[in-house]
């Protein structure tokens, strides 16, 4: 079902942006006659037609409507996605802040294609490095770009540019998390950045699951750091928006996180214990990440960044001068409909945007989540009238709900 542009106003600039990208059907999906169940307006609205079957085996379709900050159809290229999402974060880096871009979705939904690119189509890594280096060229050598690349596997950190050497995340007296032993590489062109990324991806942890044969089993984090060169005390020429940084210190940082492929517990039932433990760690970190982004967007006083190692090392992305972009990659195939719904649920819970004039119940997909069922049950118990004891004619105590029963008086003898 085609969705019409409802003329929703563009969202105001916020610290959190949630975007969803729909990839086109693959050759194999077309050969298997899988249908396209997603329709977008290439702006903010997305509709998913979920095929379902009733108890009497009657087929029907359930429509789910979503609203996000940005929605991209299958005709959108990586350049469109970059200019409408990550490009806006370049200014944050040169203003001395921290920018973060996440790619989330099931394995095979297009996360790596969006970040890395393929063939002549460049990815977000390349375009961001190009724009940062272009901006640095006007600084007359007062700032330089350094690259770090590491992974988080089962709660442990490994340097992908130093033969997977183990790393430690330690907190200093100012409550800043520092990754001890992480190597930094100075680069002068975007092609050097891509060479380092290719080198790190070759040793990144991957494995076979019930959902995919070559699934990424770790979160890969690429850091593009704008720093002052060693031995330079004050920049000779800086843009008016920049503050003069100290010698050899980091001025701003752009972090790209290629999250491990999300999966259901049912997809790992036929796998070994190690694979199931990996899946549990991945889902735990993704849940903690969602809660941190929600707390940041809703301006809560407490951000639960200690929920996992992923959010702990990205603490600077959730505090101070920071902006975050989350890109959810989804598959349009009817074969992956349940995975796609899980991804859209995750992105919807992060931002919780509500289309004007639409009830919240329209966004409840396939029933409430287990956590919501628990909340409803607890709320019902609080409002329920407690049982009150009564005494029957035999002198025994009984329990009744609601209004206490009237005690029956014994009938006088005739």
C-alpha positions in Angstrom: 0.0 0.0 0.0 1.4 3.3 -1.0 1.7 6.0 1.6 1.0 9.6 0.9 3.1 12.5 2.0 1.3 13.9 4.9 3.2 17.1 4.7 4.9 16.6 8.1 7.2 19.4 9.0 10.9 18.9 9.1 12.2 18.0 12.6 14.1 20.6 14.5 17.8 20.1 14.9 18.5 17.8 17.9 21.3 15.8 19.3 19.8 12.5 18.1 18.9 11.7 14.5 17.3 8.4 13.5 17.3 7.4 9.9 16.2 4.2 8.1 17.5 2.9 4.8 15.6 0.4 2.6 17.8 -1.6 0.3 16.5 -3.0 -3.0 15.6 -6.7 -3.5 18.6 -8.9 -4.2 18.9 -11.2 -7.2 18.3 -14.3 -5.1 15.2 -12.7 -3.6 13.8 -12.0 -7.0 14.5 -15.5 -8.2 12.6 -16.9 -5.2 9.7 -14.6 -5.9 9.9 -12.8 -2.5 7.7 -9.7 -2.5 8.6 -6.1 -1.5 6.7 -5.4 1.7 8.1 -1.9 2.4 6.9 1.4 1.0 8.5 4.8 1.7 8.1 8.4 0.7 11.9 9.0 0.7 11.4 11.6 3.4 10.1 10.7 6.8 7.4 8.0 6.5 7.7 4.3 6.1 5.0 1.6 5.8 5.4 -2.2 6.1 2.8 -4.7 4.9 3.3 -7.8 7.0 1.8 -11.0 5.5 0.0 -13.0 8.2 -2.2 -16.1 8.4 -5.3 -16.5 10.5 -6.2 -19.6 12.5 -8.4 -20.8 9.6 -5.4 -20.4 7.3 -6.9 -17.3 5.7 -4.1 -14.9 4.5 -4.2 -11.2 5.3 -1.9 -8.2 5.6 -1.2 -6.1 8.6 0.1 -2.6 7.9 2.6 -0.9 10.2 3.4 2.8 9.9 6.5 4.5 11.2 7.9 8.1 11.3 11.6 8.8 11.5 13.9 11.8 11.1 15.0 10.6 7.7 13.8 7.7 5.5 15.6 6.5 2.4 14.1 4.3 -0.3 15.9 1.8 -2.5 16.6 4.5 -5.1 18.8 6.5 -2.6 22.6 6.2 -3.0 25.2 6.5 -0.3 25.9 10.1 -1.2 22.3 11.0 -0.5 22.4 9.3 2.9 25.7 11.0 3.8 24.6 14.5 3.0 21.3 14.1 4.8 22.8 12.5 8.0 26.5 12.3 8.7 27.6 15.4 6.8 25.8 17.6 9.4 28.1 16.2 12.1 31.3 17.5 10.5 30.7 21.0 12.1 30.4 19.3 15.5 33.9 17.8 15.1 35.5 21.2 14.3 33.6 22.9 17.1 35.5 20.7 19.5 32.7 18.1 20.0 32.1 14.4 19.5 30.1 13.1 16.6 28.9 9.5 16.4 27.3 7.5 13.5 25.8 4.0 14.1 24.8 1.4 11.5 22.3 -1.1 12.8 20.3 -3.9 11.3 20.2 -7.6 10.5 23.0 -9.3 8.7 22.7 -8.7 5.0 20.5 -5.6 5.2 23.1 -3.2 3.8 25.1 -1.9 6.8 28.5 -2.6 5.4 27.5 -1.3 2.0 26.4 2.0 3.6 29.6 2.3 5.6 32.2 0.9 3.3 30.6 1.3 -0.1 31.2 -1.0 -3.1 32.9 -0.5 -6.4 32.5 3.1 -7.6 30.0 4.0 -4.9 31.9 5.4 -1.9 30.7 4.7 1.6 30.3 7.0 4.6 33.8 6.3 5.8 35.3 7.6 2.7 33.1 10.7 2.3 33.5 11.8 5.9 37.3 11.4 5.8 37.3 13.4 2.5 35.4 16.3 4.0 37.4 16.3 7.2 40.7 16.4 5.3 39.4 19.1 3.0 38.5 21.2 6.0 41.9 20.5 7.5 43.7 21.8 4.4 42.6 25.3 5.3 44.2 25.1 8.7 47.8 25.5 7.4 49.0 22.4 9.3 47.6 23.5 12.7 45.5 20.3 12.9 45.9 16.8 11.6 43.8 13.6 11.2 44.6 10.4 13.1 42.8 7.1 12.7 42.1 4.3 15.2 40.2 1.1 14.6 39.2 -1.5 17.2 36.5 -4.0 18.0 34.4 -5.1 21.0 34.0 -8.9 21.0 32.2 -10.6 23.9 32.9 -7.6 26.2 36.6 -7.4 25.4 38.5 -4.8 23.3 41.0 -5.6 20.5 43.1 -3.3 18.3 42.4 -4.1 14.7 45.4 -2.1 13.5 47.8 -3.8 15.8 47.3 -7.6 15.2 44.3 -7.7 17.6 46.3 -6.7 20.6 44.0 -6.7 23.7 43.1 -3.3 25.0 41.9 -1.9 28.4 39.2 0.7 29.0 40.1 2.6 32.2 38.5 5.6 33.8 40.6 8.5 35.0 39.9 10.9 37.9 37.7 13.1 35.7 35.5 10.1 34.9 36.7 10.0 31.3 37.2 6.6 29.7 40.6 6.1 28.1 41.4 3.1 26.0 45.0 2.1 27.0 47.2 0.7 24.2 45.1 1.9 21.3 47.3 2.7 18.3 46.8 5.9 16.3 47.8 6.4 12.6 48.3 9.7 11.0 46.7 9.9 7.5 46.8 12.6 4.8 44.3 11.2 2.3 41.0 9.3 2.4 42.6 6.4 0.5 44.9 5.8 3.4 41.9 5.7 5.7 40.2 3.0 3.5 43.5 1.0 3.4 43.6 0.9 7.2 40.0 -0.1 7.4 40.4 -2.9 4.9 43.4 -4.1 6.9 41.4 -4.2 10.1 38.4 -5.9 8.6 40.5 -8.8 7.5 41.1 -9.8 11.1 37.7 -8.8 12.5 35.8 -11.5 14.3 33.1 -13.2 12.2 31.3 -16.5 12.4 28.5 -18.6 11.0 24.9 -18.4 12.5 21.5 -19.7 11.5 20.8 -16.3 9.9 24.0 -15.8 7.9 27.2 -17.8 7.1 29.6 -14.8 7.5 28.0 -12.8 10.3 30.0 -10.1 12.1 30.3 -11.2 15.8 31.8 -7.9 17.1 31.2 -4.2 17.1 33.8 -2.4 15.0 34.6 1.2 16.0 36.4 3.6 13.6 37.7 6.8 15.2 38.6 9.8 13.1 40.4 12.2 15.5 41.2 15.8 14.7 44.3 16.6 16.8 47.1 19.2 17.0 50.5 18.0 15.8 53.2 17.3 18.3 55.4 20.4 19.0 52.9 23.0 17.9 51.8 25.2 20.7 49.2 27.5 19.0 47.6 27.1 15.6 48.9 29.7 13.1 45.6 29.9 11.3 42.3 28.6 12.6 38.8 29.2 11.5 36.8 31.7 13.7 34.6 28.9 15.0 37.6 26.9 16.4 39.1 27.4 19.8 42.9 27.2 20.0 43.6 23.7 21.2 46.6 22.7 23.3 49.6 21.0 21.8 49.2 17.4 20.8 45.7 17.2 22.2 42.5 16.0 20.5 40.3 18.8 19.2 37.3 16.7 18.0 36.3 13.2 17.1 34.1 11.4 14.6 33.3 7.8 15.6 31.7 5.3 13.2 30.3 2.2 14.7 29.5 -0.8 12.5 27.3 -2.8 15.0 27.2 -6.6 14.9 24.2 -8.0 13.0 21.2 -8.2 15.2 19.5 -11.6 15.5 16.8 -13.4 17.4 17.4 -16.1 19.9 15.6 -18.6 17.6 18.3 -18.0 15.0 21.0 -19.5 17.3 19.2 -22.6 18.5 21.1 -24.9 16.2 24.5 -23.3 16.9 27.1 -24.1 19.6 27.4 -22.7 23.0 30.0 -20.1 21.9 27.7 -18.7 19.2 24.8 -18.4 21.6 27.0 -16.6 24.1 28.1 -14.2 21.4 24.5 -13.5 20.4 23.6 -12.9 24.1 26.5 -10.4 24.4 25.5 -8.6 21.2 21.8 -8.3 22.2 22.8 -7.0 25.6 25.0 -4.3 24.2 22.4 -3.3 21.7 19.8 -2.9 24.4 22.1 -0.8 26.5 22.9 1.4 23.5 19.2 2.0 22.9 18.6 3.0 26.5 21.5 5.4 26.4 20.3 7.1 23.2 16.8 7.3 24.6 18.0 8.9 27.8 20.1 11.4 25.9 17.2 12.3 23.5 14.8 12.7 26.4 17.3 14.7 28.4 17.4 12.5 31.5 19.7 13.4 34.3 21.2 9.8 34.3 22.5 8.1 31.2 23.1 4.3 31.8 26.3 4.1 29.9 27.7 1.4 32.2 25.1 -1.1 30.9 27.7 -2.7 28.5 31.3 -2.2 27.4 30.1 -0.6 24.1 28.3 2.2 25.8 31.0 2.6 28.4 33.8 3.3 25.9 31.4 5.6 24.0 30.6 7.7 27.0 31.9 10.9 25.4 29.4 10.4 22.7 26.5 10.8 25.1 27.7 13.8 27.2 28.8 17.3 26.5 29.0 18.7 23.0 27.9 15.6 21.1 25.6 14.6 18.3 24.5 11.1 17.2 23.1 9.6 14.0 21.7 6.1 13.9 21.1 4.5 10.5 18.9 1.4 10.6 19.3 -0.8 7.5 16.3 -2.9 6.6 15.5 -5.6 4.0 12.3 -5.2 2.0 11.9 -8.9 1.4 8.8 -10.7 2.7 11.2 -13.5 3.8 12.9 -11.2 6.3 9.8 -9.4 7.5 10.2 -10.4 11.1 13.8 -9.2 11.2 12.8 -6.0 9.6 10.1 -5.4 12.1 12.6 -5.9 14.9 14.9 -3.3 13.4 12.1 -0.8 13.0 11.0 -1.5 16.6 14.5 -0.8 17.8 14.8 2.5 15.8 11.2 3.6 16.8 11.9 3.0 20.5 15.1 5.1 20.3 13.4 8.2 19.0 9.7 7.6 19.7 8.5 10.1 17.1 4.8 10.3 16.8 3.0 11.4 13.7 0.5 14.2 14.3 -3.0 12.8 14.6 -2.0 9.2 14.8 -2.7 7.0 17.8 0.2 5.2 19.5 -1.7 1.9 19.1 -1.1 2.1 15.3 2.6 1.6 16.0 2.2 -1.5 18.1 3.6 -4.3 15.9 2.5 -7.9 16.5 1.5 -7.2 20.1 3.4 -5.6 22.9 7.0 -6.5 23.9 7.5 -8.7 26.9 8.7 -5.7 29.0 5.5 -3.9 28.1 3.4 -6.9 29.2 5.2 -6.8 32.6 4.5 -3.1 33.0 0.8 -3.6 32.2 0.6 -6.5 34.6 2.2 -4.5 37.4 0.0 -1.5 36.8 -3.1 -3.8 37.0 -1.9 -5.2 40.3 -1.5 -1.8 41.7 -5.1 -0.8 40.8 -6.6 -4.1 41.8 -8.6 -4.1 45.1 -6.9 -6.2 47.7 -8.8 -9.2 49.0 -10.5 -8.7 52.4 -11.0 -11.4 54.9 -14.5 -12.3 56.0 -15.9 -14.9 58.4 -18.6 -17.3 57.4 -21.2 -19.0 59.7 -18.8 -21.8 60.4 -16.2 -19.4 61.9 -13.8 -20.0 59.1 -11.9 -17.1 57.4 -12.5 -16.6 53.7 -10.9 -14.2 51.1 -13.1 -12.2 48.7 -12.1 -9.6 46.0 -13.6 -6.1 45.9 -16.3 -5.1 48.4 -16.4 -7.3 51.6 -19.3 -9.7 51.8 -22.0 -9.0 54.4 -21.8 -11.5 57.2 -24.9 -13.7 57.4 -26.7 -13.6 60.7 -27.9 -16.9 62.0 -31.7 -17.4 61.6 -33.5 -17.5 65.0 -35.1 -20.8 65.9 -38.8 -21.1 65.2 
